[in-house]
Amino acid sequence: MKRLKWLYPGMRIKRWLFLSVLGILVIVMGVTLTLGFEVLGFVERIIVSYAYKLTGKISFSLIHFVGTALIILGFILFAKGIKNTIASMIKAIIPDTEDSLVEIVFQKRQLKKGPKIVALGGGTGLSTLIRGLKEFTSNIIAVVTVSDDGGSSGILRDNLGILPPGDIRNCLVALADTEPLMEGLFQHRFMEGDLKGHSFGNLFIAAMTEVTGDFDRAIQESSKVLAVRGRVLPSTLTDIILYAEHTDGKITRGESKIPDYTEPVKRVYLQPADATPLPETIRAIKEADAIILGPGSLFTSVIPNLLIEDVAEAIRNSSALKIYVCNVMTQPGETTDYTAGDHVQQIFDHVGFKVFDYIVVNDEPIPSELALKYAEEGAYPVEIDTDKLNKLGVNTIKGSLISKTNLVRHNPSYLSELIIKLIIRLDVGSKRFKFLDWYFNTRKKDFLFKFKR
């Protein structure tokens, strides 16, 4: 009975199905004429007699011509019927969104063939990276640090006893394939009243956590609402606190407090120290084609993920391409006067071994007006000290990676293209990524970067 519903009035499908069936009948008629068979005898006799009246004889060439013409006409009718049947169904399911349909098909068919990428970090850096990567692959696992204790996230963490949702929210929105209104809703921050300072997305995740009873489940359900490409995972479900030991021996408690102390950071560590990752994180690292650290605050976004038990060791044992995306600018209170090599040295010192093989750095000059603005705050472009990077055994990838805005940040498109090209060039599963290779080879404006191994 369910199949008969296709024939109900108002479905706007019957007419196109009938056209397709008519097309098949015309094709059959054309084939029978061409081959000399009599299936629809009376019709064929009419065509033959008409041909005889025109030529005074039975012209087989004319009959073959008519048969071929009928076959072509039949295919046109059949194709039009099928096309309009599909279009009618699509219009009922996804009204006025033909472009969205193309994106959906591309995502399901092509992006699923893209490289498996695990990106670890936090803050705005990680969301910037994955916002670009989602255009090339839907096989993205974003592992987000959950040590934030400031702002809206800190308040919800203290009042509700949940993990901080802020960086999670940013990554969900970055991977989302939703209408702009939904993205604006999740990023909307209340400016007045008791909810002042809270974003709707943070409150949504907090509410979802109470409804589902599980923070990871809340993220998964939120991902469905936003139609996320890939998956967002917290680095751990343990309620962790980040501590920093400074060069003068002082200990700073809490991620939000670390940049406020003027003395340089000597090391950071977590309490409890035995926080464990989600099994999905370790499994994703083992199966990854590429593992990316950063960009993001060195001591409060990048390194904390590596301090979670077994994560750094899983990265070390992985055969994936391992990349660190270095920040464009230094950060006062965290990486003052740091070079690219200093960033790498700190990461290696914290985990105790070489955890990645490539570093991506920006070599495009910072516009003078922006450089002056940042200098007033004590931030400067990160120097690329190639000699130190070579001594650390890290290959340097240089490129023009910054956005042309009032902030010096990575451009998501430039950064993601560089990383995807690097994956292709190093033949990491290149047979599976042929469509990406084709994409880059056929683009009118190709993004070039300096490649040094």
N, C-alpha and C positions, 0 to 999 in steps of 0.2 A: 504493500500500500504506500510506503514511503516514496517509492520511485514514481508513483502516479502523481505525486505533488508537483513534479516538473511540468505537468500538463494542466495545472490549475489556472484559471483565468487571472490575468495580471502579472504572471511570472515573466513575461516578455522574453520568452525563450522558444516557445513553440514555433513561431514564424521562422526563426533562424534554423531550428532543427529541420523543419520542413524544407527549407532552401538547401540545406546540406544533403538531405535525402534526394531531392530533385536533381542536384548536381551529380550524385552517384548514378541515378537512372540515365541521365544524359551521357555520362561517361560510358556506361554499359552499351547504350545505343550506338555511340560512336565506334566502340571497339567491334561490335557485331557487324556494322557496315564495312569497316576497314578489312576485317578478316573474312567477310562473305558469309557469316552465319545468319540464320533467321531465328531470332529470339522474340523480337517484337514484330512479327511478320507483317502485319497490316501497315505499320508505320514505315517499315523498310520498303514495302512495295510502293507506297505513295512516293517516297523519295526517288526510287528507281524510275517509276513512270514519269515523274516530273523531269528527271534528268533526260529521259528518252524524248520527251516533247521538246526540250530545249535543243538537243543535239541531233535528233533523228536516229539516234542509236544508243545502245547501252554503253555509256562511257564509264569504264571502271576507274579511270583516273579522277573523274568528277566525283564518283561515289567515294573514293578514298579521300578526296579533298573534303567532302562533306563530313565523312566520318572523323577525320582529324580535327575539323573545326568543332564538331560536337564534343570531342574529347577535351579540347581546350576550354570550351564554354562550360563543360561540366566541372572541370577543375576550378574554374573561376567561381562558379556558383557554390561549390563545396567549400572552398577556402573562405569565401565571404560569409557563408553560413556559420562555419566554425569560429571565425574571427569575431563575429558579432555575438555569438553565443557566449564566448569567453568574456567579451567586453561587457555584456549585459550582467553576467554573474559578478564580475569585478566591481562594476558600478554599484551593485546592490551591497557588496561587502565593504568596499572602500570608496565611498562617493567622492568624486571630483579630485582624486589623488593619483593620477596616472604616473606622475613623477615618483611618488612614494612607492608605487608598485615596482617600478624599475629598481629602486633602491632595495626593496625587500628581496626581489629575485636575485640581484647582485650579491646581497649579503648572504643569502641562503646557499647560493651556488658557488660563488667565487671566493668571497671572504672566508668561508669555512676551509678553503684550501690554503689559506695564508699561513705564514709561519706561526708556530706556537711560541708566544712571548710571555715571559714572566717579568713584570716590572715592580721593583720594590722601592718604597720611599714614603713621602707624606707631603703635607702642605700643598702649595700651588704648583710646585715643580712636577710632581707625579701626575697631577691632573692635566697639566700642559702637555706632557709627553703622550699620554694615552689618548688625549683628544685627537692628536694627529695620527697615531698608530691605527685607530679604529677605521680609518679610511682604506687601509690596506689588508687588514685581517680582523676577523672576529674571534680569533683564538688568543685572547688577551686575559691574563690573570694579573690583576693589580693587588699587590700585597701592601697594605697600608699600616703604618705605625699607629699605635693606639696609646701613646704616652701623653697626649695633649691634656693640659690641665688648666687652660686659660679660656677666657671668653665664654661664649654660649656652651661650648663643649664641656668646659670645666664646671660650670654651674649645674648642667644636667648630670654630669658624672657625680658630683657631690650630693645633689638632692635626690636623684633617682637610683643611684648605685649602678649605672650602666657604663659601658665603655664610651669614650668620647666619639660622637658621631660626625664631627665637622669635616675631617679629612676624608672620611668615608663618603659623606654626602657629595663633596667636590668631585670625587672619582666616579661616583654613580652618574652624576650629571655630565661629566666629561665623556663617559662611554654611552650615554643615552642616545636613542634614536627617536626622539619625541618632538612634538610641536614646541615652538619657542615659548608658548604660554606655560607649558608644563615645566620647562626649564626655569623660566622666570619665577614660577611659583615655588619651586624647591629652593631657589637661591634668595627668595624674598626675606629681608630682615626687618623685623618690627622696630619702629623708631619711637614708639610711645607706650606708656602703660607698663603693666607688670611683665609683659613679654618683651620689653625693650632689649635689644641686643641679640635676641634669639632669631634664628632663621627658621622658616617653616619646615625646611628639609630636616633640620635637626630634631624638631618636635615630632615630625612624622616618623622618623626612625625610632625615636624614643617611645612613641605610642605603639608602633609596630612591635617593638621589643616586649612591651607589656602584654600585647595581644597574643603574640606567638610564644612568649616565655623564653626566647632564646635570641641573643644578639645576632648571631650568624644567620639564623632563619629570617630575622627581620630584614637583614641586608638582601637576602635572596628574594623575599617578597617585594621589597622596594624596587629591586632590579626589574621585576616583571612590570611594575607600574610604569617605569621609565623606558621599557623596551631596551635594556642594556645589551650592548654587544660585548661579549666576554663575561668576566666575573670579577667582583671585588671581594677580597678576603681581608679580615683583620689579621695583623701579624700574629696575634695570640688572643685567646679569650680570657686570659688571666688579667686581673686588674693590676697593671704594672705602674711603677713610678720611676721616672728617669732622674738620676743623680749625676752631677758633674763635680769632678775634683779639679780645682784650679792649680796653677803653678805655684801659688803661695800657700797651698795646703788647704784652703777653704773648700767646704763641700756645699754645693747648691742643690736644693731639693726642688724638683718640679721643672718640667720642660719650659714653661713660660718664664721662669725666673733666670734660666741659664744665660740668655743674652744680656741681661741687665747688669751682670757683674763685670767689672772692667778688666780683671786679671784674665789672661788667656786660659783656655780649657786644656787641662793635661789629659784627662780621659773622662769618659762617661760610662755609667753602668746602670743596670736595672735592679729593682727590688720588686718582687722576689727574683733571684738570679736564675731560678729553674723554670721560668715560664716556657710553656711548650707551644709550638705552632699547630695550626690545623693540619690534619693528615693530608688534606687537599693541596696545601702549600708545598709540602715535601714531594708529593706525587707530581705536581705541576712542574717543579724544578727538575725532576728526573726526566720528564718527557719533553722539556722545552728545547726549542731550536735556538733561542736566544734569551739571555737573562740580562736585565738592565737595572743598574742602580742609579738613582737620581733622575733628573736634577732635584735639588732640594737642600735644605740646611744640613750641613755635614753632620753636626753632633746631635741634632734633634729630629732629623727626618731619615737620613740615610743609615747611619751607624746603628741606631736602635733596632732596626730590623735584623741586622746581622748578629745582634747579641741574644736574640731568641734562640733557645737551645736547638741544635741540629741544623739550623737554617744555613749558616755559613759553611758547615761541613757538606751539606747537600749540594750547595753551589760549587764547592771545590771538586766534588766527585762527578759533577755533571759534565757531559761532553758538549754542552751547548756553547754557543758564542757568548762570551761574558764581557759586558760593556759597562763602563762608568761614564755617566754624563756629568761633567764638571760644571759648576755654577759659572755664570758669566761674570758676576761681581762678587767681591768679598763681602762678608757680613760682619758688621761691627759687633763685638762681644762674642763672636764665635770663631770667625776665620780672618780676623784683622791681619793684613799683610801676608796672607797665605798665597803661595803659588799653587799651580796645578799639582806639582810634585808633592807639596805639603799636604794637600787633600788626600792624595793617594797614600802617602806615608802613614797618615793617621788611620785610614781604613785598615791597612795591612797590619799596623801595630795593634789595633783593637781586636782583630780576629786571629792574629798570630801567623798568618800565611798570605800568600798572593791569591787574591780572591777573584780577580778579573784580568783580562789580557789586553783590553783596549780602553783608551780614554778618548772621549769626544769633547773637543774644546772649541770655543768660538774664537776666530782670529779676525773678525770684522771690527774695525775701529768704532768705538762708541762716539756718537755725535757729541761735539764739545759742550753744547748746552746741557745735555743729560749728564755728561761726565762731571761738570761743575756742580750740578744739583746733588749727585750722589756723593761727591767729595765733601760737601758740607755736612753730610751725615757720617763721614768716615768710611765710605765704601768706594772701592776702586776696582778696575778691571783685573781679573785674575791673570797673572803673568804665566805664560806657557814656558816653563823651564824644561826644554826638551832633553837636555843632558841628564837631569835628575830622573826624568821619566824613563829614559833608556836604561839607566842604572837599576831602576826598580823593575825592569823587564816588561814595561808596558808600551804598547804600540800607540802612537798618537794619531788621531783622526781630526784634522782641522777643517773648519767650514764656516761660512757666513750664516749664522744661526739666529740672530736677534730680530725681534719685532721692531717695527718702526713706529713706536708709540711713545707716550710720556713715561714709560717704564722700561727698564732694560731687562727684558726677559727673553727666553727662548721662543722662537716662532714655532708653533706646533707642526706646521706643514714642512718647514725646512728640516727640523730635527727628525721627524719621522721618516721623511724621504731619505735622509742620509743613512739612518739606521737600516731601513729596508734594503737600500742599495748595498750596504756593507754586508748584510746577510746574503744577498744574491752573489756578490763578488767573491765571497769566501766559500761559495758552493755549499752552504748549509741547506741541504734538502732542496737544491735548486730545481730538480725535476718536478717537484710539487708546486713550485712557485713560478712556473712558466708564464702565467697570465700577468704576474707583476713585472717580469722581465719585458714582456710585450708592452706593457703599459708605459714603462720608462723609455723604451726604444722608439715608441710612436708619438710621444708627447712633443708638441711644437716647441715648448719652452722647457728645456731640460735643466734641472738643478745640478750644478757641478760642485764637487768638493775636492779638496786636496787629500789624497790618500797616501799615507806613509806607513810602511810595514817594517 
